[in-house]
Amino acid sequence: MEEFRKNLINRKRSITTEETTKISLILPLFRLLGYDTENPDEVKAEYACDVGVKTSKKVDLAILIDGEVKMLVECKSAKTKLNSNHLNQLLRYYSVSDCKIGVLTNGVEYRFFTDSVNAGRMDLEPFLIVDIINDDLTILELFSREKFNGEKISGFVDELKYRTAIREKLLSEFAYPSDEFVALIAKRVDSSRLTKDKRRKFKRLIGKELDAILSNVVVDYREKDNPVITTPE
């Protein structure tokens, strides 16, 4: 993967079009992930998602395993900064396909989508974003031909969703400790009755300690390598 990263950095400088991005950056990655990009039974370009319908919706790339489409890939130029406006086509492709993974990429950044909110309707937010230049690329093994497993990916998505929700709740408690949280901590350190004045006092003290803990966590994070998202066991 490190060799691929170095090659991508060098190649990216000379790429100006979507087609060159696809040939020079995107297809080589899928080859690295174990797919035979020259075999139409594994990688199909301009794949028609709604066979049998007059107006066919064609996605840039379809990644197949044993004849089943596993990923739909919408490609943009390496010069393009990805945003939500690029989702329209991928949303349409996804809605007429049985595929569970949609990928939006400019060859450098890969955004992975699924239908965790409404079955059959692609989420508007990616469950994973991988920057080939800056991120740890181990997570991409989850989408390799050898290790691709729909159930494992679904479990991974669920775990990320719950971790995000938990993080938001924890950050909310750190910023504004709720009465329930204050009462829980107060009872652990003082078994006497929690009066209104005592609750106010504990809320102030807990807020201070949470700020101190968060400050230490930020310092530790900066001193260490950034944590990476690991593949599920």
Secondary structure as UniProt FT lines:
FT   HELIX           2..12
FT   TURN            13..14
FT   HELIX           18..21
FT   HELIX           22..26
FT   HELIX           27..32
FT   TURN            33..34
FT   TURN            37..38
FT   TURN            40..42
FT   STRAND          43..48
FT   TURN            51..52
FT   STRAND          58..65
FT   TURN            66..67
FT   STRAND          68..75
FT   TURN            78..79
FT   HELIX           84..86
FT   HELIX           87..95
FT   STRAND          101..105
FT   STRAND          109..113
FT   TURN            119..120
FT   STRAND          128..131
FT   TURN            132..134
FT   HELIX           138..143
FT   TURN            145..147
FT   HELIX           150..175
FT   HELIX           179..189
FT   HELIX           196..223
//
